[in-house]
Amino acid sequence: MYIVIMGGGKVGSYLAGVLLDQRHEVAVLEANRAQADRLSIELQGQYLIINGDGCDSDFQEDAGIRNADVFVAATGRDDDNLVACEIATRVFNVPRCIARVNNPKNRRIFREVGIESVSSTMLIANMIEEEALLGSVGVVSALSRGDIVLIELGIPSRMKHFDPEAGVPAYMIALPEGALLAAIDRREDGDAEIASVDAVLYPGDKAVVVAEHDVVDDVRALFANL
């Protein structure tokens, strides 16, 4: 694939290096001359370095944007990432554009204009919060769009509304919209199974739930109050 990256900082340069190691062709747009010069020496593989503003359509064209399979805006400035992705999408019809979002509050704006975005800040914060506040709850994996995760939630030994010996029928767990019970990790036999409507969860089991970031807190509260 041919990938154009705007931003040659820590995120952009690391991404470029990984993609080049996987034998993709990469072009990097970097406005800072010293940074661009450094990248031209450090990177290895089939790459192109353009010293210019990635928000400028002329520089995007110089980077071969018309032939790009993917455009990634990876600067530390959300406004620039948004503008650059809009140009790549609307002017050059790049099939896939991905923007780095530094302030998680801005993700709503990117979603509203239809730009795929990833907020590493939010993903990391979510992982730390889940691990620190609830040992039985952990982020297993962040899916490619960055707004959906797989989470593990332990079934408490002391339940408020269910008999621990009888367990909790899966169909009685009223998950919010945007969340789905996908699998159950059984404590007793150390095995996992796909969740079905007839499944029963017991204390010590772990439920694997697919959820949007916006409802993770609601899902966590629901399992804590079984």
C-alpha positions in Angstrom: 0.0 0.0 0.0 0.9 3.6 -0.4 0.4 5.7 2.8 0.8 9.4 3.2 1.4 10.6 6.7 1.1 14.2 7.8 3.4 14.9 10.8 6.8 13.6 11.4 6.9 13.9 15.2 7.1 10.9 17.5 3.8 9.4 16.4 4.2 10.0 12.7 7.9 8.9 12.5 7.2 5.7 14.5 4.2 4.9 12.3 6.3 5.5 9.2 9.0 3.2 10.5 6.5 0.4 11.2 4.9 0.7 7.8 8.2 0.7 6.0 9.3 -2.4 8.0 6.2 -4.1 6.6 7.4 -3.1 3.1 4.7 -0.5 2.4 5.5 2.7 0.5 5.3 5.8 2.7 5.4 9.6 2.2 5.7 11.9 5.1 4.6 15.6 5.1 6.5 17.5 7.8 6.4 21.3 8.1 9.6 21.6 10.2 12.7 21.6 8.1 15.0 20.1 10.7 12.5 17.4 11.5 12.1 16.6 7.8 15.9 16.4 7.4 16.2 14.0 10.4 13.5 11.7 9.0 15.2 11.6 5.6 18.3 10.1 7.3 16.7 7.9 9.9 14.0 6.1 7.9 14.8 3.0 5.9 12.9 1.7 2.9 10.9 3.1 0.1 9.8 6.5 1.3 9.4 10.2 0.3 9.9 13.2 2.7 8.1 16.4 1.8 9.0 19.5 3.8 5.7 21.4 3.7 2.3 22.0 5.3 0.1 19.0 5.1 -3.0 21.2 5.2 -1.9 22.7 1.8 -3.4 20.7 -1.1 -0.3 21.5 -3.2 2.0 19.8 -0.7 -0.4 16.9 -0.5 -0.3 16.5 -4.2 3.5 16.7 -4.1 3.4 13.7 -1.7 1.5 11.7 -4.3 -1.9 11.9 -2.5 -3.8 10.9 -5.7 -2.2 7.5 -5.5 -2.5 7.0 -1.8 -4.5 4.1 -0.3 -4.5 5.7 3.2 -3.9 9.2 4.5 -3.0 9.6 8.2 -3.0 13.0 9.9 -0.8 12.5 13.0 0.2 15.9 14.2 -0.3 17.2 17.7 -2.9 19.8 16.4 -6.5 18.5 16.1 -7.5 21.5 13.9 -4.8 20.7 11.3 -5.5 17.0 11.4 -9.2 17.7 10.7 -8.5 20.2 7.8 -5.9 17.9 6.2 -8.3 14.9 6.3 -11.1 16.9 4.8 -8.8 17.9 1.9 -7.6 14.4 1.4 -11.1 13.1 1.4 -13.0 15.7 -0.5 -10.4 17.0 -3.0 -8.4 13.9 -3.7 -10.9 11.1 -2.8 -8.4 9.1 -0.7 -10.2 5.8 0.1 -9.3 5.9 3.8 -8.3 8.8 6.1 -7.4 8.5 9.7 -6.8 11.4 12.1 -5.0 11.4 15.4 -7.2 13.2 18.0 -5.2 14.7 20.9 -8.1 16.1 22.9 -10.7 13.3 23.4 -13.5 16.0 23.5 -12.9 16.7 19.8 -13.7 13.2 18.7 -17.4 14.1 18.4 -16.5 16.7 15.8 -14.5 14.2 13.7 -17.4 11.7 13.9 -19.9 14.3 12.8 -18.0 15.1 9.6 -17.3 11.4 9.0 -13.6 11.3 9.6 -12.2 8.1 11.2 -10.3 9.1 14.3 -8.1 7.5 17.0 -7.5 9.1 20.4 -4.6 7.3 22.1 -5.1 9.6 25.1 -8.5 8.3 25.6 -7.6 4.6 25.1 -4.7 4.8 27.5 -6.7 6.7 30.1 -9.5 4.1 29.8 -7.1 1.3 30.4 -5.5 2.9 33.4 -8.9 3.8 34.9 -10.3 0.3 34.5 -7.2 -1.4 35.9 -6.9 1.0 38.9 -10.5 1.3 39.9 -11.8 -2.2 39.2 -9.4 -5.1 39.1 -12.1 -7.3 37.6 -12.6 -5.0 34.7 -10.0 -4.6 32.0 -9.8 -3.3 28.4 -8.8 -6.3 26.3 -8.5 -4.7 23.0 -9.2 -1.4 21.2 -10.7 -2.0 17.8 -9.5 -0.3 14.7 -11.7 2.8 14.8 -10.7 3.5 18.4 -14.3 4.0 19.7 -15.2 0.4 20.3 -13.4 -1.9 22.8 -13.6 -5.4 24.1 -13.8 -5.4 28.0 -13.7 -8.1 30.6 -16.0 -7.8 33.6 -15.9 -10.2 36.5 -19.1 -11.5 38.0 -19.0 -10.5 41.7 -19.0 -13.2 44.4 -21.6 -11.3 46.4 -24.5 -10.3 44.1 -27.3 -7.9 45.2 -30.1 -9.1 42.9 -29.2 -12.7 42.0 -28.5 -15.9 43.9 -24.8 -16.8 43.5 -25.5 -20.5 43.4 -28.2 -20.1 40.7 -26.1 -17.6 38.7 -27.2 -14.8 36.3 -29.0 -15.8 33.1 -27.5 -13.9 30.2 -30.9 -12.7 29.0 -31.5 -10.9 32.3 -28.4 -8.7 31.9 -29.9 -5.5 30.4 -27.0 -4.1 28.6 -27.3 -0.6 27.2 -27.6 0.2 23.5 -24.1 0.1 22.1 -23.0 -3.0 24.1 -23.2 -6.7 23.5 -22.2 -9.8 25.5 -19.9 -11.7 23.3 -18.3 -14.4 25.3 -17.9 -15.9 28.8 -14.6 -16.9 30.4 -15.4 -19.7 32.8 -13.6 -19.8 36.2 -14.3 -23.5 36.9 -12.9 -25.1 33.8 -10.6 -22.3 32.6 -12.3 -22.3 29.2 -14.2 -19.7 27.2 -17.4 -20.0 25.2 -19.5 -17.8 22.9 -22.3 -16.2 24.9 -25.8 -17.4 24.1 -29.2 -16.3 25.4 -29.4 -19.5 27.4 -26.0 -19.0 29.1 -25.7 -18.6 32.8 -22.9 -16.6 34.5 -21.6 -17.5 37.9 -19.4 -15.7 40.5 -15.8 -15.8 39.3 -16.7 -16.0 35.6 -15.7 -13.1 33.3 -18.0 -11.6 30.7 -16.4 -10.4 27.5 -18.4 -7.4 26.3 -18.1 -5.4 23.0 -19.0 -1.8 23.8 -18.7 1.7 22.5 -16.6 4.0 24.7 -19.6 6.1 25.6 -21.4 3.3 27.4 -18.4 1.6 29.1 -19.2 3.3 32.4 -22.8 2.2 32.2 -21.8 -1.4 31.5 -19.3 -1.4 34.4 -22.0 -0.1 36.8 -24.5 -2.7 35.6 -22.1 -5.6 36.4 -21.1 -4.1 39.7 -24.8 -4.1 40.7 -25.9 -7.6 39.7 
